[in-house]
Amino acid sequence: MDDPIEKLRKLFQEQQAMNELKDFAQKAETAQLEKEWKNFVGKILTRAFDRVRAEVFGQTYQPLTEKTDPGFKVKDRPDSEFWFWIEFKGCGPVAKAARKFDGSSVLKTVATPQLSPKQNFELGDVTEEDVLAAIAFAYEKSFFGP
């Protein structure tokens, strides 16, 4: 008959080894996602935001400093400003947009379905044109609602 303590010790050691492997895999996946996110921000978002600033909004364009996610705001009307930013959720970017009215701390959110993660969706699938389309869609909806 097997010694129960030895059996328990062996099972515990196997579980510890599995935990270490899971931790290693999680850290590697997180590092890869962070690398992909930095690449996405550096290449895709920066180019898209630079084009929007240079070709459309000019001096009214300001990078968002109120949020940690990359984005911008534009004072396009005397009584309000348009905000657009990208959040990283799960494995992909999620576009967010809002309109902030003067004298209010509340942002009226705007739907931005173009960058919503889908099944088998990867960060590398999003192009500069996708981001520009999301900005245009959100900007239009910020005036007229859903």
C-alpha positions in Angstrom: 0.0 0.0 0.0 1.3 3.5 -0.9 2.1 5.8 1.9 -0.6 8.5 2.0 1.8 11.3 2.9 4.1 10.4 0.0 1.1 10.3 -2.3 -0.1 13.7 -1.0 3.4 15.1 -1.3 3.7 13.9 -4.9 0.3 15.4 -5.8 1.2 18.7 -4.2 4.5 18.9 -6.0 2.8 18.2 -9.3 0.2 20.9 -8.6 3.0 23.4 -7.8 4.8 22.6 -11.0 1.5 23.1 -13.0 1.0 26.4 -11.2 4.5 27.5 -12.2 3.8 26.6 -15.8 0.5 28.5 -15.8 2.1 31.5 -14.3 4.9 31.4 -16.9 2.4 31.1 -19.7 0.3 34.0 -18.4 3.3 36.2 -18.1 4.5 35.4 -21.6 1.0 36.1 -23.0 0.7 39.4 -21.1 4.2 40.4 -22.3 3.2 39.6 -25.9 -0.1 41.5 -25.6 1.7 44.5 -24.2 4.2 44.4 -27.0 1.4 44.2 -29.6 -0.4 47.1 -27.9 2.7 49.3 -28.0 3.2 48.4 -31.6 -0.5 49.2 -32.4 -0.3 52.5 -30.6 3.0 53.5 -32.1 2.1 52.6 -35.7 -1.6 52.5 -36.3 -3.0 55.0 -33.7 -0.3 57.5 -34.0 -0.6 57.7 -37.8 -4.4 57.8 -37.6 -4.5 60.5 -35.0 -1.8 62.5 -36.8 -3.8 62.4 -40.0 -7.0 63.6 -38.2 -5.1 66.4 -36.6 -3.3 67.5 -39.7 -6.0 67.0 -42.3 -9.2 67.8 -40.4 -9.1 69.4 -36.9 -5.8 71.4 -37.0 -5.2 73.6 -34.0 -8.5 72.5 -32.3 -7.0 69.0 -31.8 -5.6 68.3 -28.3 -4.3 65.0 -27.0 -6.3 63.7 -24.1 -4.5 64.2 -20.8 -7.6 63.3 -18.6 -7.4 59.7 -19.6 -4.6 57.2 -19.7 -5.8 55.6 -22.9 -4.5 57.2 -26.2 -7.0 59.7 -27.6 -7.8 63.3 -28.4 -10.4 66.0 -27.9 -11.6 68.7 -30.3 -13.3 71.9 -29.3 -15.4 72.0 -32.4 -18.4 73.9 -31.1 -18.7 76.9 -28.8 -20.6 74.9 -26.2 -19.0 71.4 -26.5 -16.0 69.3 -27.5 -15.7 65.9 -29.1 -13.6 63.2 -27.3 -12.2 60.0 -28.9 -10.0 57.4 -27.3 -9.0 53.7 -27.6 -9.1 51.3 -24.7 -7.4 47.9 -24.6 -9.9 45.3 -23.5 -9.0 41.6 -23.6 -7.1 41.0 -26.8 -8.2 44.0 -28.8 -8.8 47.8 -29.0 -12.2 49.2 -28.2 -13.0 52.6 -29.6 -14.7 55.1 -27.2 -16.2 58.5 -28.0 -18.1 61.1 -26.2 -19.2 64.7 -26.3 -18.6 67.0 -23.3 -20.7 70.1 -22.9 -19.3 73.2 -21.3 -20.1 73.5 -17.6 -20.6 69.8 -17.3 -18.2 67.1 -16.1 -20.4 64.4 -17.7 -19.4 62.9 -21.0 -22.3 61.9 -23.3 -21.0 58.7 -24.8 -21.3 57.8 -28.4 -21.5 54.3 -29.9 -18.4 53.1 -31.9 -19.1 49.6 -33.1 -16.3 49.4 -35.7 -13.5 48.3 -33.4 -15.5 46.1 -31.1 -13.7 42.8 -30.6 -15.2 39.8 -32.4 -14.5 36.1 -32.3 -10.9 35.3 -33.5 -10.3 39.1 -33.5 -6.6 40.1 -33.1 -5.0 43.4 -32.5 -3.0 43.1 -35.7 -6.3 43.0 -37.7 -7.0 46.7 -37.0 -5.8 49.1 -39.7 -5.4 52.8 -39.8 -8.4 53.0 -42.0 -10.5 51.1 -39.4 -9.5 53.7 -36.8 -10.3 56.6 -39.1 -13.7 55.0 -39.9 -14.5 54.7 -36.2 -13.5 58.3 -35.6 -15.8 59.5 -38.5 -18.7 57.3 -37.3 -18.4 58.5 -33.7 -18.0 62.1 -34.7 -21.2 62.0 -36.8 -23.1 60.2 -34.0 -21.9 62.8 -31.4 -24.1 65.3 -33.2 -27.1 63.3 -34.0 -27.3 60.5 -31.4 -27.8 56.8 -32.0 
